[in-house]
């Protein structure tokens, strides 16, 4: 740039260039990027001296690229089990630059370096949104406040459908893969993440619409098949239908056959969504039984549209039943049942 003196001598006389505050991050933006809470950043600043290079009038923090590099280094170290104080020292040392101005990676004494390199700090995320990385780092650290903030921010920024499909699901899958490849390690990470995802989904679930609000159709009944405990996908679908103000009845995990049959008889649902994540729980006889349920007066009997969700149904022949290809497809298909004049499946 023309206003910057050339040569080392000129740089020495003019002193270090002031950071461009226009390219700096606020504390909130940096917290979302790193997957920590703003409170954690302020605590690290106070306790370990890892603070921003820029403070604007009013003492507002502005974090430069160098600050971000130091904090990313600290996050990587703490996520692999390095105590915060030790991680802070190593991260600050990493701020020293080598040839070409590249940051020097902090050195971790052997054999600790080998042990920590095998830890869960780097989840197999692949090409995903930046929010996934922040959420994964927070989950691996078991930083519940940061996980909660990351999930709330994703829903607020992108909406429920995108937050579920492009932030929550990829992160949860990455944790599951890490758990599967590490024996029983990191199951606590998956449990923590699942719990807070469930909480976030319930918080953005609208109050159930009254059945009379939908023209000529009963509610959508959502249930896991007997023996199936995984409910998150159904919770997301329930929240999405709630956003559309469609009536639902959520029954959750491992619903017994007798209970499902009784609920269908009592509610006369427009659709029954059956979730099965594993082939061992997916029961086509149950699905066919529910699809054949009838109610109403003779000559005008109705029956529900059955939707099969989850990988457990892959390869199973669910003739006459709905098989959505995505979360959005499921929402659109179920919403279509409530278009004025659109009937449920006739008997």
Secondary structure, 3 states (H helix, E strand, C coil): CCCCCCCHHHHHHHCCCCCCHHHCECHHHHHHHHCCCHHHHHHHHHHHCCCCCEECCCCCEEECHHHHHHHHHHHHHHHCCCCHHHHHHHHHHCCCECHHHCECCCCCCCCHHHHHHCCCCCCCCCCCCHHHHHHHHHHHCCCHHHHHHHHHHHHHHHCHHHHHHHHHHHHHHHHHHHHHHCCCCCHHHHHHHHHHHHHHHHHCCCCCCCHHHCCCCCCEEEEECCCCCCCHHHHHHHHHHHHCCCCEEEEECCCCHHHHHHHHHHHCCCEEEEECCCCCCCCHHHHHHHHCCCECCCCCCECCEEEEECHHHCCCCCCCCECCCCHHHHHHHHHHCCCCCCCCCEC
